[in-house]
Amino acid sequence: MVVTKSWRQGVTRYQWLVLFIAWLGWVFDAMDATIYAIVLHPALHDLLQTPGGTVSPEQVGWYGGIIFSIFLIGWAIGGVLFGIVADRLGRTKTLIITILIYAVFTGLAALSQDWWHLAIYRFLTALGIGGEWAAGAALVAETWPEEKRAKAAGILQSAWAVGFFLAASFNLLLKGYGWRVMFVIGVVPAFVSLLVRWHVKEPDRWAKAHDLVSTISPIHVTEIFHPPLRRSTIIGSALAFVAVFGLWGATNWAPTLVRELPDIKGSDAATLSASVSYAIMALNGGALFGYLAFGPLADRFGRRAVFAFMCLGSLVMLPTAYLVPTTYAGVLLLLPLLGFFNNGIFSGFPIYLPELYPTRLRATGAGFCFNAGRMLASTAPFLTGWLVTQLGSFGRAASTVALIYLVGLIVLIFARETKGKPLPE
């Protein structure tokens, strides 16, 4: 009888601890990022309200899109900036700094008195959220064994689905307390920084590379644009652009889409809040399977093939989920499939991007690709808000945005396959 070894065999307790703490940081990262999407509608209704006036869906779409775009710009800046910091200062120190930034400014968003106040707080929150991604991805990639790295990265990305669930659950529990309380809850992640400080050390790979860089040659960010890294930087940034454009230009408008459904629109505030929460849970139930499936599939079929699979699925499922169903029940049935593809694609980035760069430039390169793409994609929510005013519905606008996945399929033709190869030193 042939005994098949579990892929978990040989993983040390410390490696699991590092993955858990990085995972926990990403859970709250996702929670704080999602809070705005959940409370967008009631928050902007309050902040845009004038005496004797009403706030239209078009106004919510317009100002909501502006804030989404500002948030993505902050995310991009933070990702690039703190990616560089993580290569120079260290992965764990950068994790602590970025977690504190996104936790504190999420909480301060509860003090907003106008829509532009909220925009400023979301920009500052995003600096930390973007920076934490680069440090966490590099930390796990450099700590875990080579042959188990893809599966670890898939588990790490699953934190986003859990964070979405957490945000939706808090919204259900606190639905009678108003949108400001949701932002106050966002302060909780600050305590994760203590776990990082107490239990996680810098990876040996980084320590050796840092000592070498300090004595021989300093890091220059422009190196990721020099051959042979230039192609990887362009392809990685383009793939991130496609994924982020689709997510923030379409999928993250799902709460607003739900509120506009004929059998939901006009319900009382508590019913609307509960409906949105269940929709977010359905979407991220599918996303969780997508996150966890990417790693094993990538080990079996290769990184490029699974990225293509996710792009094709997103291209089909976005218009299907947003235009076909006319009832809340119909939307709930399709959101898990949309989440599997549209969110699941993000598991590819903590797997693929660290594999493209040597240790001394790993967080810089991965952070730049993931967040330069995000900077370009910051136009997506703004574009969606404009499309709503032109096409008359969030469903039509989001379905138009889905065409971006055709770009992803074209970009993958030129992508480098890294399956089975060790991390570059």
Buried (B, 14 or more C-beta within 10 A) or exposed (E): EEEEEEBEEEBEEEBBBBBBBBBBBBBBBBBBBBBBBBBBBBBBBBBBEEEEEEBEBEBBBBBBBBBBBBBBBBBBBBBBBBBBBBBBBBBBBBBBBBBBBBBBBBBBBBEBEEBBBBBBBBBBBBBBBBBBBBBBBBBBBBBBEEEBBBBBBBBBBBBBBBBBBBBBBBBBEBBEEBBBBBBBBBBBBBEBBEBBEEEBEBBEBBBEBBEEBEEEEEBEBEBBEEEEBEEBBBBBBBBBBBBBBBBBBBBBBBBBBBBBBEEBEEBEEEEBBBBBBBBBBBBBBBBBBBBBBBBBBBBEEBBBBBBBBBBBBBBBBBBBBBEEBEEBEBBBEBBBBBBBBBBBBBBBBBBBBBBBBBBBBBBBBBBBBBBBBBBBBBBBBBBBBBBBBEBEBBBBBBBBBBEBBEBBBEBBEEBBEBBEEEBBE
